[in-house]
């Protein structure tokens, strides 16, 4: 997903971005091809097929879009701050919007439309989450880890997930977006520029600042945790 040079760079600041993010943000129930799990969006697909004026070709196109992009949008939403227990609903909402506007989405621009929609959905969800002061979803993460080999591994993954959520949560939205796209998806800079509608130079600048922010925030949080642990030690 990211070449050796990039992987080496991610470790330079003392926190391995790739190792931290990839295991935590992978959507459960997806096969290696990235297709949506059976029935994940069956209601949306059925609704599109029943929409006035819909044709078999339109329904097939939508199903193909779901199969091709569901895993990407799921991971994007997770990386953009949607809690694990809400990300399936958020993904369905993104594709529901796409279903309603499918006829106006140019062929070949489906991913750009979906990602733009995901940015709006995630922003609204984060605002709602802040208002409700909802407790972070470590329990939801645990529910997805039935295959964890032991309690120690599960605890370590929960701690990593909590750290990742805190770090990403403190990053500015524009920096977090390019960081998630590049580190999580390995999306090339020109494609990120196309998705966001900005010049490639802007993407490169944001990515540099995003990495600096990621490592700075992570080091600060880890230092605070270490300091707190020392104070609490007998």
C-alpha positions as CSV (number, residue, x, y, z in Angstrom):
1,X,0.0,0.0,0.0
2,X,2.9,2.4,0.8
3,X,6.4,1.8,-0.6
4,X,9.4,1.1,1.6
5,X,10.5,4.7,1.6
6,X,7.2,5.9,2.9
7,X,7.0,3.2,5.5
8,X,10.5,4.2,6.7
9,X,9.4,7.8,6.9
10,X,6.3,7.0,8.9
11,X,8.5,5.5,11.6
12,X,10.9,8.4,11.8
13,X,8.9,10.3,14.4
14,X,8.8,7.4,16.8
15,X,5.2,6.3,15.9
16,X,4.6,3.9,13.1
17,X,1.6,5.5,11.3
18,X,0.9,2.5,9.0
19,X,1.2,-0.1,11.7
20,X,-1.0,1.9,14.0
21,X,-3.7,2.7,11.5
22,X,-4.2,-0.2,9.3
23,X,-5.3,-2.9,11.8
24,X,-7.6,-0.4,13.5
25,X,-9.5,0.9,10.6
26,X,-10.1,-2.2,8.5
27,X,-13.8,-2.9,7.9
28,X,-15.0,-6.2,9.3
29,X,-16.6,-8.7,7.0
30,X,-15.0,-7.6,3.8
31,X,-13.2,-10.1,1.5
32,X,-9.9,-9.4,-0.1
33,X,-11.5,-7.9,-3.1
34,X,-13.1,-5.2,-0.9
35,X,-16.7,-6.0,-1.8
36,X,-19.5,-4.9,0.5
37,X,-20.5,-7.7,2.9
38,X,-23.7,-9.6,1.7
39,X,-26.8,-7.5,2.5
40,X,-24.8,-4.5,3.8
41,X,-26.6,-2.1,1.5
42,X,-29.5,-4.3,0.4
43,X,-32.1,-1.7,1.5
44,X,-30.3,1.1,-0.4
45,X,-30.0,-1.0,-3.5
46,X,-33.6,-2.0,-3.4
47,X,-34.7,1.6,-2.9
48,X,-32.7,2.6,-5.9
49,X,-34.2,-0.1,-8.0
50,X,-37.7,1.1,-7.0
51,X,-36.9,4.7,-7.7
52,X,-39.1,6.3,-10.3
53,X,-37.3,6.2,-13.6
54,X,-34.7,3.8,-12.5
55,X,-33.5,1.3,-15.1
56,X,-31.8,-2.1,-14.8
57,X,-28.7,-0.4,-16.0
58,X,-28.9,2.2,-13.3
59,X,-29.4,-0.5,-10.6
60,X,-26.5,-2.5,-11.9
61,X,-24.3,0.6,-12.0
62,X,-25.1,1.4,-8.4
63,X,-24.4,-2.1,-7.3
64,X,-21.1,-2.0,-9.0
65,X,-20.3,1.3,-7.3
66,X,-21.2,-0.2,-3.9
67,X,-19.0,-3.2,-4.6
68,X,-16.0,-1.1,-5.7
69,X,-16.1,1.7,-3.2
70,X,-17.8,0.4,0.0
71,X,-14.5,-0.6,1.7
72,X,-12.8,2.7,0.8
73,X,-15.7,4.8,2.1
74,X,-16.0,2.7,5.3
75,X,-12.3,3.2,6.0
76,X,-12.5,6.9,5.1
77,X,-15.4,7.5,7.5
78,X,-13.6,5.6,10.3
79,X,-10.4,7.6,9.8
80,X,-12.4,10.8,9.7
81,X,-13.8,10.2,13.2
82,X,-16.9,8.1,12.9
83,X,-17.1,5.7,15.9
84,X,-17.0,2.0,15.0
85,X,-20.6,1.4,16.2
86,X,-21.8,4.1,13.9
87,X,-19.7,3.7,10.8
88,X,-22.0,1.2,9.0
89,X,-24.9,3.6,9.3
90,X,-22.8,6.4,8.1
91,X,-21.6,4.4,5.1
92,X,-25.2,3.5,4.2
93,X,-26.1,7.2,4.4
94,X,-23.3,8.1,2.0
95,X,-24.5,5.5,-0.5
96,X,-28.2,6.4,0.0
97,X,-27.3,10.0,-1.0
98,X,-25.4,8.6,-4.0
99,X,-28.4,6.4,-5.0
100,X,-30.7,9.5,-5.0
101,X,-28.2,11.5,-7.2
102,X,-26.8,8.7,-9.3
103,X,-28.2,10.0,-12.6
104,X,-26.3,13.3,-12.1
105,X,-23.0,11.7,-11.2
106,X,-20.7,11.5,-14.2
107,X,-19.4,8.1,-15.0
108,X,-15.9,7.8,-13.6
109,X,-16.4,10.4,-10.9
110,X,-18.3,8.2,-8.5
111,X,-15.4,7.9,-6.0
112,X,-14.9,11.7,-5.9
113,X,-18.7,12.2,-5.2
114,X,-18.7,9.5,-2.5
115,X,-15.7,10.9,-0.7
116,X,-17.0,14.4,-0.9
117,X,-20.3,13.2,0.6
118,X,-18.4,11.2,3.3
119,X,-16.6,14.4,4.3
120,X,-20.0,16.1,5.0
121,X,-21.5,13.1,6.7
122,X,-18.4,12.7,9.0
123,X,-18.4,16.4,9.8
124,X,-22.0,16.3,10.9
125,X,-21.5,13.1,12.9
126,X,-18.5,14.6,14.7
127,X,-20.5,17.7,15.7
128,X,-23.3,15.5,16.9
129,X,-20.9,13.4,18.9
130,X,-19.4,16.4,20.5
131,X,-22.8,17.7,21.5
132,X,-23.8,14.3,23.1
133,X,-20.3,13.9,24.7
134,X,-20.5,10.2,23.8
135,X,-18.0,7.9,25.4
136,X,-15.3,6.6,22.9
137,X,-16.3,3.2,21.5
138,X,-13.7,0.8,22.9
139,X,-16.5,-1.7,23.6
140,X,-17.6,-1.5,19.9
141,X,-14.0,-2.3,18.9
142,X,-13.9,-5.2,21.2
143,X,-17.0,-6.6,19.8
144,X,-15.3,-6.8,16.4
145,X,-12.3,-8.7,17.7
146,X,-13.8,-12.1,18.4
147,X,-10.7,-13.6,16.8
148,X,-8.3,-11.9,19.1
149,X,-5.9,-14.6,20.5
150,X,-5.9,-13.4,24.1
151,X,-7.0,-10.6,26.5
152,X,-3.5,-9.0,26.4
153,X,-3.6,-8.6,22.6
154,X,-7.2,-7.2,22.8
155,X,-6.2,-4.7,25.4
156,X,-3.2,-3.6,23.3
157,X,-5.4,-3.1,20.3
158,X,-7.9,-1.1,22.3
159,X,-5.1,1.1,23.6
160,X,-3.8,1.7,20.1
161,X,-7.3,2.5,18.8
162,X,-7.8,5.0,21.7
163,X,-4.5,6.6,20.9
164,X,-5.3,6.8,17.2
165,X,-8.7,8.3,17.8
166,X,-7.2,10.9,20.1
167,X,-4.4,11.8,17.6
168,X,-6.7,12.0,14.6
169,X,-9.3,13.9,16.7
170,X,-6.8,16.7,17.5
171,X,-5.7,17.1,13.9
172,X,-7.3,19.9,11.8
173,X,-9.8,18.5,9.3
174,X,-7.9,19.4,6.2
175,X,-4.7,17.7,7.5
176,X,-6.5,14.6,8.8
177,X,-8.2,14.1,5.4
178,X,-5.0,14.0,3.3
179,X,-3.3,11.9,6.1
180,X,-6.0,9.3,6.1
181,X,-6.1,9.1,2.3
182,X,-2.3,8.8,1.9
183,X,-1.4,6.6,4.9
184,X,-4.4,4.4,5.1
185,X,-5.3,4.1,1.4
186,X,-1.9,4.7,-0.2
187,X,-3.8,7.1,-2.5
188,X,-1.4,8.9,-4.8
189,X,-1.0,12.7,-4.5
190,X,-2.6,13.4,-7.9
191,X,-5.7,11.3,-7.0
192,X,-6.0,13.0,-3.6
193,X,-5.9,16.4,-5.4
194,X,-8.6,15.2,-7.7
195,X,-10.8,13.9,-4.9
196,X,-10.4,17.2,-2.9
197,X,-10.4,19.6,-5.9
198,X,-7.1,21.2,-4.9
199,X,-3.7,21.4,-6.6
200,X,-1.2,18.6,-6.0
201,X,1.2,21.1,-4.3
202,X,-1.5,21.9,-1.8
203,X,-1.9,18.1,-1.0
204,X,1.9,17.7,-0.6
205,X,2.0,20.7,1.8
206,X,-0.9,19.4,3.8
207,X,0.6,15.9,4.0
208,X,3.9,17.3,5.3
209,X,2.1,19.4,7.9
210,X,-0.2,16.4,8.7
211,X,2.7,14.1,9.4
212,X,4.3,16.7,11.6
213,X,1.0,17.2,13.5
214,X,0.4,13.4,13.8
215,X,3.8,12.7,15.3
216,X,3.8,15.8,17.5
217,X,0.4,15.0,18.9
218,X,1.2,11.3,19.4
219,X,4.4,12.0,21.2
220,X,2.7,14.6,23.5
221,X,-0.1,12.1,24.4
222,X,2.3,9.3,25.0
223,X,4.4,11.5,27.2
224,X,1.4,12.5,29.2
225,X,0.3,8.9,29.6
226,X,3.8,7.9,30.7
227,X,4.0,10.8,33.2
228,X,0.5,9.9,34.5
229,X,1.6,6.2,34.9
230,X,4.7,7.2,36.9
231,X,2.7,9.4,39.2
232,X,0.2,6.5,39.8
233,X,3.0,4.0,40.5
234,X,3.4,2.8,44.1
